[in-house]
Amino acid sequence: MKQIIILGDVEMGGGTYTDDFISDKALSELILKLSRQKNPIELVFNGDTFDFLKCPYIHKKQKSYPRHITSSISLSKLKMIYEAHKRVFDALNIFLKGKGNLVYFVIGNHDPDLFFIEVQRKIRHLLGFPQKIFFDMSYQRHSIYAEHGHQYDFLNKMNKEHLFLDFKGEPILNIPWVSFGLISRFMTMKEEHPFLERIKPLPVLFSHQRAVVRKISLRSMEYLFKSIFYYPIRYYYDPTYTFPKDLLREFYRRFKNVHWDVDKITEKYKKHEEHIKRHKLHVLSHIHQKYVEEKDNWVIIHPDTWRDEYLLDNKTYELRAREKHYVEIIVHGENIKWKIKHWPIKRTKLPFWEVVADEPKFLKIAAQEEGFRS
């Protein structure tokens, strides 16, 4: 018998206002519970485990969000993430002490820094048991296929054949154009509105936050215009300012529909018949929602996110914290049994308009309810 546990979109950040993960207590308790089981377990973090993308870089007490992400910058961010979420790292260390227990980190669009060998080496050092820790773009074992899913989202997919760029003789991450825009134009806005980005669904949120929508739209238009007409000339020798021209149509579609969330990726994934035919169970993340589609020969699952998110009730204007889930899989030879399991978290409902009026206050309230300290 083999047991596999798959979690998606944990998004541990640096403990700042841009860090959306506060469930250290709950996640560490789950990991410790798994560590007490007698049978060996393969624990799979299915992408965006770490939120390097929104984590600031602190150098000489100066904070920034650099476009040119070197291994040293990624290691500095990892240090912040480790210090902010040491409880989870400690739980993983205990888990890995178990005989046969393994940890897999699937790489997502928020943690492409895991492509740096130096970052992988440091994580192995922090967790211990380096031979039991694996990094890849997917998990493929026991007729199970797990992938983050950003490769099926037009604006967030990475060039797997060209993961790094050369800048001034040093390799830097070749992240998607939208990620370059996020860290260079929108992180200050995330700091201004640290709670709002956690609220779903976005169309409902935006219907009550027209000023925020205008701000996003204006910054997006400015960045798009400069990316086409200004940056390629001003920064001619900087490869991070190269504009992929096929994005124009996609960006126009999103701007027209006020669509700033990730695309629904399941339909695109199903077109990859090589995965569908070779595997029985498919687990995707990236879209922060619970989803199951089951056919005669295969199942596709989205287990939802572990970051701090809320559903806005458009009638009561209350914010309800979203529940946490993970996929539990039991493999007996050719037989696979799966279940989406709920991990309980006790949270109070929050008043939307009061949150809008004082976001930092309610960030602290949410963190206190989860037992998170930073």
C-alpha positions in Angstrom: 0.0 0.0 0.0 1.2 3.5 -0.8 -0.3 6.7 0.5 0.1 10.1 -1.3 -1.0 13.4 0.1 -1.3 16.4 -2.3 -1.7 20.1 -1.3 -1.9 23.0 -3.7 -1.1 26.7 -3.5 0.2 27.2 0.0 2.0 30.4 -0.9 4.3 30.9 2.1 5.7 34.4 1.8 8.1 36.6 3.7 5.9 37.6 6.6 5.1 41.0 5.2 1.8 42.6 4.1 2.3 40.8 0.8 2.4 37.4 2.5 -1.1 35.7 2.2 -0.3 32.5 4.1 -1.2 32.5 7.8 -2.2 28.9 8.4 1.1 27.7 9.8 -0.6 26.2 12.8 -3.1 24.2 10.8 -0.6 23.1 8.1 2.1 22.0 10.6 -0.5 20.1 12.6 -1.5 18.2 9.4 2.1 17.4 8.6 2.8 16.2 12.2 -0.4 14.1 12.0 1.0 12.5 8.8 4.4 11.9 10.5 2.8 9.8 13.2 1.3 7.3 10.7 3.2 4.0 10.4 2.9 3.6 6.6 5.3 5.6 4.4 3.8 8.7 2.8 4.7 10.8 -0.3 3.8 14.4 0.5 3.4 16.5 -2.7 3.2 20.3 -2.6 1.7 20.9 -6.0 3.2 24.3 -6.9 3.2 27.8 -5.4 4.3 26.3 -2.1 6.5 29.4 -1.6 5.5 32.9 -2.7 8.8 34.1 -4.0 7.0 36.3 -6.5 5.4 38.6 -3.9 8.1 38.4 -1.4 10.2 41.6 -1.2 14.0 41.6 -1.3 15.6 43.3 1.6 19.2 44.5 1.1 20.9 47.0 3.4 17.5 47.7 5.0 16.1 48.7 1.7 13.0 46.9 0.3 12.5 46.3 -3.4 11.0 43.9 -5.9 13.8 43.4 -8.4 13.2 42.2 -12.0 16.6 40.7 -12.3 16.2 37.7 -10.0 19.5 36.0 -9.3 20.1 33.0 -7.1 21.4 35.2 -4.4 18.2 37.3 -4.4 16.2 34.1 -4.3 18.2 32.8 -1.3 17.6 36.1 0.5 13.9 35.7 -0.1 14.0 32.1 1.1 15.6 33.2 4.3 12.6 35.6 4.9 10.1 32.8 4.1 11.9 30.4 6.4 11.9 32.8 9.3 8.3 33.7 8.8 7.1 30.1 8.5 9.7 28.1 10.5 6.9 26.2 12.2 6.0 24.5 8.9 9.7 23.8 8.1 10.1 22.2 11.5 7.1 20.0 10.9 8.5 18.9 7.6 11.8 18.0 9.2 9.9 15.7 11.7 7.9 14.2 8.8 11.0 13.4 6.8 12.4 11.4 9.8 9.7 8.8 9.1 10.9 5.7 7.3 10.0 5.9 3.6 8.5 9.4 3.9 9.2 11.7 0.9 8.5 15.3 0.0 8.0 16.5 -3.6 7.9 20.2 -4.5 6.2 20.8 -7.8 7.3 24.2 -9.2 4.6 26.8 -9.9 4.4 30.4 -11.2 4.9 31.9 -7.7 8.0 29.8 -6.9 10.1 29.5 -10.1 13.1 30.4 -7.9 13.1 26.6 -7.1 14.7 26.1 -10.5 17.9 27.5 -9.0 20.1 24.6 -7.8 21.3 26.8 -5.0 17.7 27.3 -3.7 17.0 23.6 -3.9 20.2 22.8 -2.0 19.3 25.3 0.7 15.8 23.9 1.2 17.3 20.4 1.5 19.6 21.7 4.1 16.9 23.5 6.1 14.6 20.4 6.0 17.3 17.8 6.4 17.3 14.4 4.7 18.2 15.8 1.2 17.9 12.5 -0.5 14.2 12.4 0.4 13.3 15.8 -1.2 12.5 16.3 -4.9 11.9 19.2 -7.2 10.3 19.1 -10.6 7.6 20.6 -12.9 5.3 17.6 -12.2 4.8 14.5 -10.1 4.3 11.3 -12.0 4.1 8.1 -10.0 1.6 5.2 -9.4 -0.6 6.3 -12.3 -1.0 9.7 -10.7 -0.1 13.0 -12.5 0.2 16.2 -10.5 1.1 19.6 -12.1 0.6 23.1 -10.8 -1.3 24.1 -14.0 0.1 27.5 -14.8 1.4 26.1 -18.1 -2.2 26.1 -19.3 -2.8 29.7 -18.3 -1.8 31.9 -21.1 -0.4 34.8 -19.1 1.4 32.7 -16.5 3.1 29.9 -18.4 6.8 29.7 -18.5 9.2 28.8 -21.3 10.4 25.4 -20.1 13.1 25.4 -22.8 14.4 28.8 -21.7 14.1 29.0 -17.9 16.9 31.5 -17.4 18.1 34.7 -19.1 21.6 36.1 -19.2 21.9 39.6 -17.7 25.4 41.1 -17.3 27.0 37.7 -17.4 24.8 36.2 -14.7 21.7 33.9 -15.0 18.4 35.4 -13.9 14.9 33.9 -13.9 13.0 34.1 -17.2 9.5 34.6 -15.6 6.4 35.4 -17.6 5.8 38.9 -18.8 2.8 39.3 -16.5 5.0 38.3 -13.5 7.6 41.0 -14.5 4.7 43.5 -14.6 3.4 42.3 -11.2 6.7 42.8 -9.3 7.6 46.1 -11.0 4.2 47.9 -11.1 1.7 46.2 -8.8 3.4 45.2 -5.6 3.1 48.7 -4.1 -0.6 48.4 -4.8 -0.6 45.1 -3.0 1.0 46.7 0.0 -1.7 49.5 -0.1 -4.5 46.9 -0.3 -3.1 43.8 1.3 -6.5 42.3 2.3 -8.5 43.0 -0.8 -6.6 40.6 -3.0 -7.6 37.8 -0.7 -11.3 38.4 -1.4 -13.2 36.3 -4.0 -14.9 36.2 -6.4 -13.1 39.1 -8.0 -16.0 40.4 -10.1 -18.1 40.8 -6.9 -15.3 42.5 -5.1 -14.6 44.9 -8.0 -18.3 45.8 -8.3 -17.9 47.4 -4.9 -14.4 48.8 -5.4 -14.5 50.9 -8.6 -11.6 53.0 -7.5 -9.4 50.0 -7.2 -10.6 48.7 -10.6 -9.7 52.1 -12.2 -6.3 52.0 -10.5 -5.6 48.5 -11.8 -6.8 49.4 -15.3 -4.7 52.6 -15.5 -1.6 50.9 -14.3 -2.2 48.0 -16.6 -2.7 50.3 -19.6 0.4 52.4 -18.7 2.6 49.2 -18.3 1.3 47.8 -21.6 1.9 51.0 -23.5 5.4 51.4 -22.1 6.1 47.7 -22.7 5.4 48.2 -26.4 6.7 51.6 -27.2 9.1 52.7 -24.4 10.8 49.9 -22.5 12.2 48.0 -25.5 14.0 51.2 -26.6 14.9 52.6 -23.2 16.2 49.1 -22.0 17.3 47.7 -25.3 19.9 45.4 -23.7 17.7 44.2 -20.9 16.0 40.9 -21.8 13.4 41.3 -19.1 11.8 44.1 -21.1 11.3 42.1 -24.2 7.6 42.2 -25.0 5.9 39.0 -26.4 3.7 40.4 -29.2 1.2 37.6 -29.0 0.1 38.9 -25.7 -1.7 41.9 -27.1 -4.9 40.0 -28.0 -4.9 38.2 -24.7 -4.3 41.4 -22.7 -7.1 43.2 -24.6 -9.5 40.4 -23.9 -8.8 40.6 -20.1 -8.9 44.4 -20.0 -12.2 44.5 -21.9 -13.8 41.9 -19.6 -12.1 43.2 -16.4 -10.7 39.7 -16.1 -7.6 39.8 -13.8 -7.9 36.3 -12.3 -6.3 33.1 -13.6 -7.9 31.3 -16.5 -9.9 28.1 -16.1 -7.2 25.6 -17.1 -9.0 22.2 -17.0 -10.3 22.3 -20.5 -6.9 23.1 -21.9 -5.3 20.4 -19.8 -7.7 17.7 -21.2 -6.4 18.4 -24.7 -3.1 16.8 -23.6 -4.1 13.3 -24.4 -0.7 11.9 -23.4 -1.4 12.7 -19.8 -5.0 11.6 -19.9 -4.2 8.2 -21.4 -1.2 7.4 -19.3 -2.6 8.3 -15.8 -5.8 7.6 -13.9 -5.7 10.4 -11.4 -4.8 14.0 -12.3 -4.3 16.8 -9.7 -4.0 20.4 -10.8 -3.7 23.6 -8.7 -3.3 27.2 -9.7 -7.0 28.1 -9.8 -8.1 28.6 -6.2 -11.2 26.5 -6.1 -12.2 22.9 -5.3 -13.2 21.0 -8.4 -13.7 17.4 -9.4 -14.4 15.9 -12.8 -14.7 12.2 -13.1 -15.0 10.0 -16.2 -14.8 6.2 -16.7 -11.0 6.1 -17.0 -9.8 9.2 -15.3 -10.4 11.9 -12.6 -9.3 15.5 -12.5 -9.1 17.2 -9.1 -8.4 20.8 -8.0 -7.9 20.7 -4.2 -8.2 24.5 -3.6 -5.7 26.7 -1.9 -4.2 26.9 1.6 -3.5 30.7 1.5 -5.8 33.0 3.4 -8.8 33.7 1.2 -12.4 34.9 1.7 -15.8 34.6 0.0 -17.8 37.8 -0.1 -21.5 37.4 0.5 -23.1 40.0 -1.8 -26.2 40.2 0.4 -24.9 40.3 4.0 -21.5 41.9 3.1 -19.7 39.4 5.3 -16.4 37.7 4.5 -16.2 34.0 5.2 -12.8 32.4 5.3 -12.4 29.6 2.8 -11.8 26.1 4.1 -8.6 24.1 3.6 -8.5 20.9 1.7 -6.0 18.3 0.5 -6.1 15.1 -1.6 -5.6 11.8 0.1 -4.7 8.9 -2.3 -4.3 5.2 -1.4 -2.7 3.0 -4.0 -3.1 -0.8 -3.8 -1.4 -2.2 -6.9 -3.5 -1.1 -9.8 -6.3 0.1 -7.6 -6.4 3.8 -6.7 -8.7 5.3 -4.1 -8.9 9.1 -3.6 -10.7 11.5 -1.3 -10.7 15.3 -0.9 -10.3 15.8 2.8 -11.2 18.9 4.8 -8.9 20.3 7.5 -10.8 22.3 10.0 -10.0 25.9 10.8 -12.1 28.0 13.1 -12.6 31.6 11.9 -15.1 34.3 12.5 -16.9 36.2 9.7 -15.5 39.6 9.0 -17.5 42.8 8.0 -16.5 43.7 4.5 -16.9 47.5 4.7 -14.9 47.6 8.0 -12.2 45.5 6.4 -12.0 48.0 3.5 -11.7 50.9 5.9 -8.9 49.4 7.9 -7.1 46.5 6.1 -4.1 46.2 8.4 -6.3 45.9 11.5 -8.1 42.9 10.0 -4.9 41.3 8.7 -3.8 41.2 12.4 -7.2 39.8 13.5 -7.1 37.1 10.9 -3.5 36.2 11.9 -4.4 36.1 15.6 -7.3 33.7 14.9 -5.0 31.4 13.0 -2.2 31.6 15.6 0.2 33.2 13.1 3.0 35.4 14.3 5.3 37.5 12.1 
